Every structure is written in C-alpha cells, then in structure tokens.
C-alpha cells in the first residue's frame, strides 16, 4: 500500500473515532424514583459532563471513544462507573444505590462502663488516637484534583446546581495559635493550609427555573443591573467560594488536636465488627443570640485505632435583634444564589437556623490516609430584609424576606498527587473563573 494512502486511511479512522455521539439514559434510585441533578461526567475528562433533569434523564454529547468511562453520582448514593459502550441505543436505566455512609446516619456513642481512673484512661485513649492520626495523615504537600457539586433546593424545589473542577494543594504545617478563651492557654497542633484554584465552573439550571431565579434574585429588575455587576454575579472567585469552604471543613487532625484536652466533652462507645466510636460534643448559648450544638464522630478500627470515617452534625441558631448587614465574603450561600455583590451588601440578616451534616470518606495510599470523598447536607432558613428598587425607579424599599433552602454537596477526588507537588502562586489562587450556564431538560 502506498505510504500516502496508508496515512489517509489512518486519518480517516482517527476522524471516525472522534465523531460526536449523543448518549441518553435515565438515573433512578432503588425504588425506581428519578434522581434529578445527578452529575454525569467522563472519568478522564471531568469537563465533559452534564446533569440529569428532574425526570432523571440526561443527554451527553461527546467525541470520546466508546470504551471511555462515565461517572454518575449524587449525594447520599454510591457513584456508578460504566463505559459509553454500555449506553445502548435504547434509553438505559441506571440505578444508584444508597451510600453505606449516609448523611442521615447518626452514630450513637454509649457512655463507657464505670471504671477506676476513667479520666486517665480517656486521656490515654485520646493521646493514642492523636499519635495514630499524626502517623496516618501525611505531613508533606499533597495535591488533589476534585469535582465539587453543590445543589440548592428552596422550598422543596431545585433551584439549580453548580459544579466546579478545581485543583487543591494542602500544606500541612505546625503553628502557634491564639489562646483558647476557655483555658487561657496556647495550643500547638497541626493545621492544614488549603490552596484552592478553580479550573472550570458550570451552573446547571432547569430551563424554566432559570428564568424564575433570574427574576427573583435580581429584585424583579434584571435589566437594571449594570453589565459589570451581572458579569461579576456570573463569575466565581477561585479563592473565596463555597467549594473551597466545603473542602476546608472537617480538618480532622487539627480539630482533634484542639479538642482532646477537654476530657469532659468526650464519650466512647463500641459499634459492631471491631469498630470503636469516639464522640466529641460541644454546646454554646450566648444570651440566646448564638446557639450552637455540635457532635463529631470519629469511627476507628478497634485493633489499631486507624480512622475509618468521620461524621459531624451541627445545629446553629443566630438571632440578631437589629439585624446584621452582610458583607460579600461573609455570605457565600447568597453568592451561590446568584445575587450580585451590591445586593448582598444590602441584605440584612435577622435570623439564621441551620442543621448541618458532614461525612468524610478516606483512601489509603502508600501507608497514609487521604480524603476520597466529602458529603454535606445543610437545611437552613435565613430571615432578613432585602432592599429593592421602587417601581418608579427612584429610591429603595425594604421588604422582609425568608429564604428556606437545602444545600447538598459532594466533593470527589479524581486525581491524587503525593510527589513533587508545587505550591500555588497568588495569581493561580485569586483568578476568577467564568460560570458556564448549562440548561437541562
């Protein structure tokens, strides 16, 4: 065969492999109920992806080879991996099973049996667990690439979902921290500094909900927003967004090291199959204006005290008699709702009630433990006043506003780097990432 003909045939074959194809499937739970806003993306190219509509259907167009792996996931369920070839011409039904570690799971720690030197025994146990953590969790710079999904529901209706693909560099360090206001002592414990840089950001909207969200969240005056404000609302700051906050929650070594001196806050109880649960409880009530209850559950392997999983539940009530004027960096949830910075500054919070649950699943690599997946659910209500432009266009009017919403988030590690990880520079951390608006039907 002439060489030129051989090259032409190779190019034709390569072109044929790159022809885009559309794949359609339906995602449901164990009971056959559709799962809306489940994320669908390619394992080797997370940028290529979509989300399911309220009826569970998704449409994905890609030119990747048919043997490429597809990931389907939703908070509270085990993720599914299958190849594009598994998606037949007919609409395939994909079932997601409930995740073994559920956000609704409550770990009940039984009080230890009466015994002599109970306080000393607890001190020894906590010290042993902390030593094991220091050994298990790496003290070297670690890099992650993650897919972070944040879904918002208001009054049981899905408002939309935001997905960010980001790079994270964790810098473990030792530090001298401020005095504990209860003990007056300084504590030196390990803390992780997180560098976060967004790469891609998609905001998925049901087509009908998109128009409604724009109308409501723009104060019924969408066209009056300055183009620069609109652009800012549709961009995401790489360093101060909800995705970074979610990753930083549950700093297990730092939190444990800070809390282990408060022996009276700890309980120990045995689960089943060789697991031991350590539970830390903390409560605060400041004149009824700030009420806070929190429990952290450290589920350990009984024989060597290695952390198997971590769970945290918290209840927060904030009651401010005269209201609090919100600053843009203080209310990231409003940014997620697509309010402009000007609107956020005009919002005055009176009350916040929230119930938060967080789970972290770990992976073992080279004798160390690293986060594999984080799940979060928050049921909250914000009560405040917002300022909107008067119909005449002159002046502003303040109206009471109650925003009940459920926030669900899942962050999954797609790439883990433990060698030759470089720190990020300020430009990488601070750049703004455009949000791509993706309608789902």
GIHU-V227480 format. One line per field, one symbol per residue. ss: DSSP state (A for helix, B for strand, O for the rest). Layout:
BEGIN
ss=???
END
This chain:
BEGIN
ss=OOAAAAAAAAAAAAAAAOOOBBBBBBBBOOOOOBOOOOBBBBOOOOOOBBBOOOOOBBBBBBOOOOOOBBBBBOOOBOOBBBBAAAOOOOOBBBBOOBOOOOOOOOOOOOOOOOOOOAAAAAAAAAAAAAAAAAAABOOOOBBBBBBBBBBBBBOOBBBBBBBBBBBBBBBBBBOOOOOOOOOOOOOOOBBBBBBBBBBBBBBBBBAAAAAAAAAAAOOOOAAAOOAAAAAAAOBBBOOOOAAAAAAAOOOAAAAAAAAOOOAAABBBBBOOOOBBBBBBBBBBBBOOOBBBBBBBBBBBBOOOOOBBBBBBBBBBBBBBBBBBBOOAAAOAAAAAOOOOAAAAAAOBBBBBBBBBBBBBBBBBBOOBBBBBBBBBBBBBBBBBBBBBBOOOOOOBBBBBBBBBBBBBBBBBBBBBBOOOOOOOOAAAAAOBBBBBBBBBO
END
